Amino acid sequence: MDEAARARTAFRDGIGDIGPEALRERLEGVLAAASMTPGALTVCTAATLGESVGPDAAAQRGASLQMTYEGLALSRELIDADPWTNGDRSNGDMNAIAAEVLVARGFERLAATAVAADVVEAVRRFGRDQTRREDPEADRAALDRGLETDFIRIAVVAGADLALGSVPEGIGPFADALAGELRTDPLSPPDVALDGLEERVLAAAGPDATTAGDLP
């Protein structure tokens, strides 16, 4: 099973207990449309750096980041479309609830990890950027890309921390550089994001890296 599929399965498992059924179906719809790039980046980074990392642990970490990202991305869509003024209010209400649930569930599963503070700051930055976006002279596209930038960077850091118990000095700058390359909206698909990633992660981690090979 590849990295994106592992993260997708963990995402589906992570929302399986959410009710009512109509809300769960909406969350499953979000999952079906998701690129799974942040989740796949986490899984691949963890697998590359840590021989002892279990596939389920890596997938759960990646899925948790993906949930949080998808919730914020859905919020961004709602802000832009404003269905309460321009469309279907009931559909807007359901999507707003889905967005809140995804962010809450994702963060609940990340709260005890080393990237919890990074995720909190990403959520705060998202709020600030969306407020700044209301300025008629704002570069809305640039502000929107901040969400992708943050979650690509955090995905790599989360995988490294899971694998090594800490984040090697070189991983941060590499994660920033990768985010600069991949911060498009919509996100690049996982196969593009993962191309050559193992070699680059190993080079960035330096002597702290332990090649894990493919997850079983």
Secondary structure, DSSP 8 states (H G I E B T S, - for coil): --HHHHHHHHHHHHTTT--SHHHHHHHHHHHHH---HHHHHHHHHHHHH-TT--HHHHHHHHHHHHHHHHHHHHHHHHHHH-HHHHS-HHHHHHHHHHHHHHHHHHHHHHTTSTTHHHHHHHHHHHHHHHHHTTSTTS-HHHHHHHHHHHHHHHHHHHHHHHHHSS--TTHHHHHHHHHHHH--SS---HHHHTTTHHHHHHHHHGGG-----S--
